Amino acid sequence: MPIKISHSWDRPSHLLQKRENHILKLSVLAASNLGEEPRLPLNLAIAFDSSGSMAGDKLVQAKESCKSILSILRPIDRLSLAAFSSSLHSVVEEAQNSPENIRKLESELSKISPAGTTRTDLALDWLISTLASKNGLIKTAILITDGHSTDFRGRIISEFSSLLEKATEMAQSGISLFTIGLGNPADFNTSFLVDLATTAMGSFLLAQNPKTLEPQLKQKLLNIQKITSNSGKIRIIPRIPSVKIVSACQIKPDFREIRLFGDQQFFHINHLSCEEASQFLISVEVPSSQFGASPGEKEILRIEFQENDESEIVELKVPLSYVLSLFEASQINREVDQDRLIWELNRCTDELNRSTDVNRTGQLLENIVFLAENTGKTNVAQIAKQTLQNFLKTGILPPEKKTGILVDARNTRDG
C-alpha cells in the first residue's frame, strides 16, 4: 500500500548545548492514488450496557442509535450487536443494511429490558471473539456504558489490570476500541474508559445527554468509512548513540497517548486515510554534537513504516539541523509547538480526572486555562476558568466538569 510520510522538528539544535529535548512531528497519509480504490469494508461490533441503571432515556437512545447505525452501513459493511449486564445477550451477528435486518434488529432490541450489573469483562470478551479473527477489513469495537464496571458478584471494580489486558489483546489483533460514557460522569469511571480506549488504539467519547449519542456514533462511523488502510507499525531507530525516545502521542485525527514497545522502539497505528493525515508527536532527547563539529544537518533517526510482517518497509531518514547561532536555535516551528502545547493540555486534563489532591487540582486547572488560551481553544479556557473560580470557592470539582474539560480538549477537529 503506498504511504506518504513527512516530518518536521520543533526547532534546530544548538551545537554547544549538552542535551536538548525536541519534538518530532510525523504525518502519515495513504497515497492520493488510493482515492480511486474502494474503501476497506468495516466489521463493526457494538456492546451496549443494559444494566438496571440504563432504565429510561439512556437505554432508549442506545437502542435507537444502534438501529440508526445499521441503516447507514454500506453494502460491504457488517454490524454485530450485543447487550451486556450481569450476562451478555447477542442481538445480531454480522448484519447487513437491509429493511429485513432492520426489522429483525428492532424486534430483538424490544426484548431487552434494563436489569442487572455492569460486566464490562463479558462485553470485552465478546468484542474480541467477534472481531479478532477477521482479516483484510477494518475492525472497530464500540463499548457504551453508563456505570462502573462490576465483577461477577456485582461489586464495583477498582483494579482494572485484567480489563486493560483485554484491551491490549484487542490492539494486538488490530481492533480499535471506542468507549462511550453515557449520562452523568459521576456514575462511571472516566479515567478507566480513557485508558481502555487508549490501550486499544481508540478514543473516549461522552454523551452526557443521551440524545447526543446517535449523532456522535454516526459521525464516528462516517470517519471510519473513509479508511483505506487498516493498521501498521512505525519503528523509530536512533542513528546516533545516546538519542533517547522519551514518549509519543497521536495528535490527529483523534488524540491518544501512545505506548512504545521494544528496544528499537515502535508503536502500532491504525485507520489511515488518503483524505486526512494521521499525525504523531514524538519527544526525543538529543545529545550534543561532537566537539568541533560543523553546523549542518545530521541524520539522528530513521522511521520505518510497515503495514504487516510480509509487506514492504517504507523508510524515512530524519535529519536534525545543528546550528551555532543562538538566534537560529530559537527559531520555533509554530505549528509543531502548537501541537506540543495541545499534547501538554491533554496530559493536564487527563491528570485532572485522576487527581485527588486539592492543591494539585487547582494547579492543573490554572495550567489548563493557560494552555487552552495559547492553543486557541477558547471554549475550553472559559470553562476551565469558571470551573477554577468555583473550585477555589467550594473546594469541589464535579465529575461532569472534569470529564467535560477532558473531552473538549481532545476535540482535535475544533480549535
Buried (B, 14 or more C-beta within 10 A) or exposed (E): BBBBBEBBBBBBBBBEBEEBEBBBBBBBBBEEEBEEEEBBBBBBBBBBBBBBBBBEEBBBBBBBBBBBBBBEBBEBBBBBBBBBBBEBBBBBEEBBBEEEBBEBBBEBBEEBEBEBBBBBBBBBBBBBEBBBEBEEBBBBBBBBBBBBBBBEEEEEBEEBEEBBEBBEBBBEBBBBBBBBBBBBBEBBBBBBBBBBBBBBBBBBBBBBEBEBBBEBBBEBBEBBBBBBBBBBBBBBBBEBEEBEBEBBBBBBBBBBBBBBEEEEBBBBBBBBBBBBBBBBBBBBEBBBBEEEEEBEEBEBBBBBBBBEEEEEEBEBEBBBBBBBEEEBBEEEBEEBBBBBBBBBBBBBBBBBBEBEEEEEBBBBBBBBBBBBBBBBBEBBBEBBBEBBEBBEEEEEBBBBBBBBBBBBBBEBEEE
